[in-house]
Amino acid sequence: MKDNRIAETIADIESGITDFISGYGIEGVEVSLEKPSDLKFGDMSSNIALRYANEVGKKPYEFAKNLRDHLIAQNLKNIKQIEIVGQGYINISFDAAFHKGLVQEIIKSSGEYGKNNSLSNTRWVIEHTSPNPNKAMHLGHLRNNLVGMSLVNVLSWNGAHVISDAVDNNRGIAITKMMWGFLEYMKKEKNTPTDLTHWISDPQKWYTPEEKGLLPDIFATQCYILGESDFKENKEVENTVRNLVVQWEADNNDVRKLWSHVLSYAYEGMKRTLDRLGNHWDKVWHEHEHYQEGKKYVHDGLKKGIFRRLEDGAVLTDLIKYNLPDTILLKNDGTSLYITQDIALTALKKETYKANKLIWVIGPEQSLAMKQLFAVCEQLGFGQLGEFTHVSYGYVGLKDANGGFKKMSSRAGTVVLIDDVIDSVKSKILARLSIKQDDQSDDDLNKCSEKLALAAVKFSILKSDRNQDLTFDADESIKTTGDSGIYVLYAYVRTQAILRKKQKDDLVPDNIDDGLELDIVKQLMFFPTVVNRAKEDLSTHHIAQYLLELCSAFNSWYSKETVLDGSERESYKLAVTKSVGIVIKNGLSILGIDTVEKI
């Protein structure tokens, strides 16, 4: 939270701890106040004494006791109790005024609660979701997109100026295979020549996706699959497809027209899916616009002695000081590779954005390639290694016969498309809502089920550490109990239903004590900490797991407590309920999930 007395109280504690330890001549003291393993032990806990006791020549418990006495002597505001637990853990409990002030602060801050300025005046670029435009997008692309977009959100919540971009890999042999597949297999009549000139003169003799009854990205996928099959099985087709690449690079006008035509179908389909997910890019880099520029940087590296030319004419890096294997930057025929293009694009990004940090959200199979790219970019003077970060993520698989993980495979036909996943979950939710609701229109039910389906799918992906492989299970994703996005949304809907029943302006009375809702208030206090941790680890699963804990605490409290009981504590309980709703909504917004008011 930004500039408030709750944050000031915590800052005072951290300052008191720092001053005490610094008195022993220790510099750069790092203070961390964590959530206790059990909230009955207090509001905050620190292992600081255990970490520094040996360095100052004291036993942990003795050092912790001295630190506690120092903090007590500071007469810090809102401190109710400081205890030493175990070998030297320090547990701090706040008073009722602190808890009341926290609830007031959450309500006052509303959508701003949890934000901070730790990354203010910094500019970050996150490249994510750069699918090849020759296939419809699948579950792997979904995880890439959700990881990327949630990182954009969490870094923004930490005060950074974040730019999101993507690369359109719109050239090369894969695209010309798709072009061939279109020419050969999307003809309306078999006797129509598979001829580029013929298509240019009479394009109406070829099907459109609508005429085939296909979505545009599925249409493009079929063109690619059929073209690739011909390429593998027919040497004459292979030569034709390779010649299309040559003609494209020679800027042949007819080839470029066909290229633009088939890509338009792929782009239309991708846009539909990404719009559905709420995707946003500030910039899309089209490969055909910069792929040749990388050669210039490689030649510059040759002149400077950074790279070396092999006997066959290829250009090789020298990455020994980075403990990385060297890699070819230019082939012996002078043509570029992926890393050549990536060098050019990185240079463009640095020049365009003037960013402090560049992040690539790319699968783990590219880990070595990314390290090599970063090293080469440092060698060429584009920036320091610390400015470049590869954010990888685990594989998304299917459930096998035994309920275990099964990796998707294009060859095995086990690739699951994003739209199919969402539609499957949506149909399950719609069936459930149709049974429960009889006062809503079909349009309302459809809109609600769409929001719930997206929430279920997104939460199911983001609740796990991004580096873990995961198995998507549609039935698990829509459970109203357990660890699903639907469970979190049900808790949010409950808070709003309670608040609709009784609206009050002044929700926090003066004469409060700590009742059954204390555990919830303590949970609420840690939302800003979790937002910061998600930034540090570049993983928003911390947000998802926090929301599950908060909703569990709220549901447990709700089952034992009557909120609207007419007592003098009713207003405070309503305030706690409103605070829970605010934090759930803020947390879900970081995950890219919209809330609903009722289910």
N, C-alpha and C positions, 0 to 999 in steps of 0.2 A: 504494500500500500504506500501511497505517496505522501510524505510530509504530514504526519499526524502524531498525536500524543502516544498512541499505542506503539508505534514504531520507535518513538523517542524513548519509551520505557525500556524496550529491548536494547536499543542502542546504548542506554546508560549502563545496563548490565554488562554488555560486551566491553564497554569502555572501562568499567571497574575491574573486570577480569584482566584486560590488557595492561592496565596500569600496575596491577599487583605483580603480574609475571614479569613485566618489563623491569620492575624494581630489582630483579635478580640479574639484570644485565643481559637479558635475552631480547634479541631484536626480531622483528617480523613475526610477532605472536599472531597465530591464526586461531580465532575464537569461533566455535560452532555450537549453536544452541539447537538441540534436536528434540524431536518428539520422544517422550519417555516410552519405554517398552510397554508400560501399562499406565494409562492416564490417572490411575488412583495415586500414583507416585508424585503427581504434580503436573504443572503446565509445560515446563521445559526441563531438559536434562543436558548435562555436559560432561564429557570425559576428559576435560582439559587438564585436570590434575594428574590423571593417569598418563597423559601424553608428555607432560613436562616435569614430573616429579624426579625422574632419574637425572635429568639435565641439571636440576638445581641441587641434587644430592639429598633429597628427602624421600621418605616413604610416602606413597600415594595418599593414604588416608590422612596422614599428618598434614601433607601439603593441601589437600582438599579442605581440611578443617580450618587451616590458616586463611585460605582463600574465602571460605564462607564467612569467617569473622570479619574479614576486610570488607566484604560486600555489605554485611549487616551494619558495620560502622559508617557506611556511606549514606545511610538513611534514604535509600532509593525508594521512589514512589511506587505504590501499588504492589509492594512485595509483602506477601502474607507469611511466607515461611521458606527457609532454605535448609535442606537436609542433606546429610552425607549418607549414601547408600552403598553397600558392598565395600569394595576395596578403595573406593574414592570417587564414585559418581556423585555429582552435585545436582540435586533436584530442586527446582524453584517453583513455588506456588504463588499465584497472583491473588489479590483480594477481589471481593465482589465488585468494587468500583472499576477495576480493570476490565472484568468480564462485561459489565454493563457498557463501559466505554467502547469495547471491541464491537459489541452488537450495534451500538449507535454509529460507529465508524463504518461498518459494513453497509448499513442502510443508507447512510449519507453518501458514501462512495459509489454504491450500487455497481454499475457496470465497470467502474474503474478499480474496484477492490481486487487486489492481487497484482496490480501493475506496479512497476518500479522503473527507475531511471539508470539501472546499472550499466546499460549499454548505450546510454544517450551519447549523441555526437559520434556514433559509429555507423558505418554503412556496410551491410552484408548483402551478398548475392547468393541465392540458392537456386541451383539448376536441378530441376526435377521433372519427371514424367516426360521423357523424350522418346516416345515410341516410334519405331520405324513405320512409315506410312504405307505398309504393304500387308498388314494384318490387323484384324480387329483386336481391341485391347482386352487382355485377360487379367486374371487375379494377380499376377506378378506386377503388372502395370498399376493395378489398384493399390497395392501396398506401397509402391514407389510414390504414387500421387498423395496418398494419405500421410505418409511420413513427411514428404516434402511440404505439403500445405500446412500441416500442423506445426512444423518447425518454423515456417514463415510467421505463423500466429504467435508461437511462444517467444520467439526473439523480439517480435514487435511488442509483446506484453512486457518485455524486459527493457524497453526503451530504444531498441535499435531501429534504424531506417532500413527496411528489408526490401530487396528487389528480387522477384522470382522470374526465372527465365527457363527456356527449354531450347533444345536443338532439334531441328527438323532434318532428319537424315534422308534427304529427298533425292539422292543421286546414287549411282552405282549399279552393280549387276542385279541386286535384288529388285530394284525398281524396273529395270528393263525386262526382267522375267515377268513381272506383273503386266507390263506393256504388251509383251508377246502373248500372254495368256488372254488378254482382252481381245487382241486382233484375231487370234485363232479360235477362241471358244465362245465369244459373245456375239458372233455373227447370227443374224436371224435366219439366214439360209446357208446351207452347207456349201452350195456351189459359189458363194461369194468368195472371191480371192482373199487370201490372208496377205493383204498387201497394204502397206502404209499409204501409198498414193491413192489407192481405191478408197480407203477410209477418209482421207482428206477430201476427196471429191464427193463422197456420198456417205456421211457419217450416220444417216438414218437407217442404214442397213445393219447397224450394230445395236444391241440391246442397251437400255439404261437399267439401273437398279429397279426402278419402279415397274418397268415392263417385265422384269424377271421376278417381281414380287419379293425382292430382297432389300434389306437395309444397305445403304451405300458402302459401309465398311465391310459387310459380309460379302458383298459383290466384289469389292477390291481384293478381299482375301481369297475368294475363289479364283480370281484371275491369277493371283500370285501362285497359288498351289498348283493349278493346272500348268502354268508356265514353267514352274520349277520342275515339275514332273517331265515335261517335254525336254527341258534343258538337260536333264540327267540321262534320258533314254535315247536322245536323237542328236547325233553329232552335227547334223546340218542345222538343227534348231539352235544348238549351242553356239555355232559360229554366227548365226543370225543375231542372237541375243547379244553376243559380245560386240558385234559390229554396231548394234544400236548404241552401246556405251560409247564407242569411238565417235559415232555420228553426233551423239548428244554433246560430247566434249568439244566437237568441232562446231557446235552451235547450229546444227542443221535445223532449219525452221520447221519442217514437217515433224521431225522427231520430237522437237520441243513442244509442238502442239499436242501430240499424243501423250507425251509426258505430263503436261499440265492437265489434260483431260482425265486421265486415270487417277492422278493424284487428287483431283477435286472430289472424287467419290470417297477416297480415304479420309481426306480432311473433314468432309461433311459428317461422316460417321464418328470420327474421333471427337469432333466438336459436340455432337449430341451427347455422347457418353460423358465427356468432361464437364459440360455444362450441368449435367444431372448431378455430378459429384460436387459442384460448386468450385471447380478449379479456376485458378486465376494465374495468368502470366503477364508480367509487365513487358516482356520482350520474347519473341521467338526468333532464334538465329537459324536462317536457312542455309544448309550446308553448301549449296551450289554458289552462294555468294562469297564464301571465304575459303573454300577447300584448297585453292591454289596458293593462298598467301603463306601457308606454312613453309613452303619450299624456300622462301626468301629468308626466313629465320634460320633454317637449317644451313643455308649457304653462309649466312653471317657467322654462325657457330663454327663452320669450317675455317673461315678466315681468321677467327680469333683463336683457333686451336682447341676449342672446346670439344668438337667432334672430329672424327677422322674418316677418311675414305678408304674402303677396303680395295683389294686388288681387282675385284670384279666390278667396282664402281659404286657399290652401295655405301651409304653413310651410316656410321655407327656412333652411338653415344659413348662417353667415358664416365661411368657412374660408380667407379670403385670407391670413392670417398663416401658415398651414400650407402655403401654395403648393399647395392642393388646390381642385378645383372644388366649389362649393357643391352641396348636394343636398337634395331635398325630404324632409322628415321626417314630414309629415302631408299627405294629399291634400286637395284643396279641399272634399271632402264630409266631412272629419274622420276618415276611415278611416286605419289605420296601414299602414306599409310594413315590409319586412324590417328595415331599419335601426332603425325604431321599436321593434320587438320585441327587437332585439339590444341596444339601449340598456338596456331593462328587465332583460334577462338579465345584462348586464355588471354592472349595479348590484346585482343579486341575488348574483352571484358574489363581488363585493367585500365585500358585507355578510356573506355566509355563511362564506367561507373566510378572510378577512383575509390574503389571499395577497400575497407580494412580487412575483410574476410570473404573468401570465395568458397562456397560449399557445393559439392557434387553429390546428389543423392542417386547412387548407382549400386547395383547388386554386388555381392562379395566376390564374384568371379573376376571383377575388374580391379581388385585390390592392388595387385602388382603393377598393372598398367597405370593406375592413378599415381602410385608412388613414383614411377618413372617419369610421368608427365610433370609432376610437381618439381622433381629434381632438375629436369631439363629447363623448366621455366625459371627456376632460381639461377641456374647457370647462365641463362640468357638475360638475366637482370630484370625479369618481369615482377619479381617480388621474392619474399623470403618463404621458406617452407612452412613456417607457422601461419602464413596467410591463407594456405590452401588446405582444405579438409575434405576427405572422402567419407561421407556418411553412408555406410552400407546397411543392408537389412537382410533378414533371413528369408528363406523360401516359403512360399505359401503352397501347401499341398492339399491333397484330397484324402478323405478317410478310406483306408483300405478295408478289406473284408474283416480284419481283426480289430478295426477301430484305430489303427495306427496311421502313421504319416506315409503318404504316397505322393511323390513328386510328379508334377504335371509334365506331360511330354507331347509335343506336336506330332511326332511320328506315331505315338501310341494312340493318338486321338483323345487324350485325356485333358486337353486344355479347356479351362472353363472361362467363358467370357464375362466381363464385368456386368454387362446389361443382363445376362442370363442369371447371374447371382442375385442381383437386386430384384429382378422380376420374380424369381423363385421365392425370395423372402417376402416380397410384397404380397404375393398371392396367399401365402400362409397367414399373414397379418390381416389381409382383407377378409379372408374367410372367418377369422376370429371376430373381427369388428362387426361384420355383417350379422353375426349371430347375437352379439351383445347389444348393438345399437339399432333402434328402430325409429329414431327421431332425427336422423341425419339424411341428407340427400346423397345420391350416388357420387356426386362430384365431391362433396365433403369427405365421404369415406375414402375416395380415391386419393385425395390430397393428403389426408391424415395417414393412410397406409404407406404412401410414398415417403413421407417424412420419417415414419417409424422404421421403414425398411432401410433407409439410408443410415439412420441412427444405429440400427442393429448391426449392419454390415461394417460401418466405420468403427464402432466401438469394439467389435469383435477382432478387428485387425490391430487397432491401436492399444488395446489393453495389455498386450505382450511387449516385452522388451524388443526393440526393433531388430536386434541381432538374433533373436530366436526363430527357428523354423516353427511354423504353426500350421495346424490343420483347420480349415474353415468348415464349420458345421452349421448349416442353416437353422436346424431345430434348436441348437444350443443358443444361437444368437438372439432368439426371440423369447427366451424364457423370462417370465416375470419375476422369478426368484433367481438368486445366484449372482453371477458376475456378467450380466449383459447390459447393453445400452438401454434396452426396454425397461430393465429393473431401475436404472437411474432415472429414466423419464417418468416412470410411475411415481417415484418419490417426488420428483419436481411437480407433477400434476397434483399430487396430494397437498403439497404446500400451497399451491394456488387455489385449490378448492377450499381449504381452510380460510385463507385470506379473503376470498370472495364472500364468505358467510358473514364476516364482521370486519368492516373497514374502520380503522382508527388512525388519527393523525399522530398522536403522541403514543408511540408503542412501547416506551421504556419508562416505567415509573421509578421514582427515587428509592423507595423502600423495598429493595430486592435482597434476597440472599441466594445462596447456591442450592438449587433444587436438582431434580432429576435431569434437567437439561444441561447441566454443567459439562458433561462429556462432549455434548454437541458443540458447545461454545469453544471448548478447547480444540476440537477438530477444526472449527472454522478459523482459528488463529493461525493454523499452519498452511492455509492455502497459498499465501504469498511465498512461503518457504518452498513449497512444492513447485511453484512456477519458476522459482530461481533454480531449483535442482534440475528441472526439465531442461533449462537453458544450459546448465553445466554439463549434463550428460548428452545433450542433443537427442533426447528421447522423451516423447510425451506420454509414454506409458505411465510415468509417475502421476500425471494428471488423472488418467483413467482409474488407476488403483486408488488414488486419494478419493475420488468421487464414490467409488464402491464402499469405502470405509465410512465416509460421511453419510451416505444413504442408509447404510446398515445401522449406524448410530441413531439416525433420525427415525427410522422405522421401529427400532427397538423402543425408543422413547415414546413414540406415538402410540404404541400398543399398550403402554403402561400409564400414560398421562392423558387427561382430558384437557385439551387446549382451551376450548370455549366453555369454561366452567363458571364464569361470572365472578371469580375471585379477584382479589387485588393483584394477583400474579398473572392474570389472564393477558394483560397488555404485554408483559415481558415475554410470555410464552409465544404470543403472536409475533413479537419482534424477532425471537429466535427462529420461528418458522419462516418469517420473511427473509432473514439472513441466510438460512439454508437454501431457500429458493434462488437467491441472488448468486450464491457461490456455485450451486449446481449449474445455473445458466452460464456463468462466466467460464467455468471449467469446460463445459460442453462446447462453448464457442471456440475455445482454443483447439479443440479436437475437430472443429468444422461441423458440429452437429447442431441443428436447430431444435429448439424446444417446442412442445405443444402444450396448449392450455388444458386440454382434457383428452381422455382416451375412452 
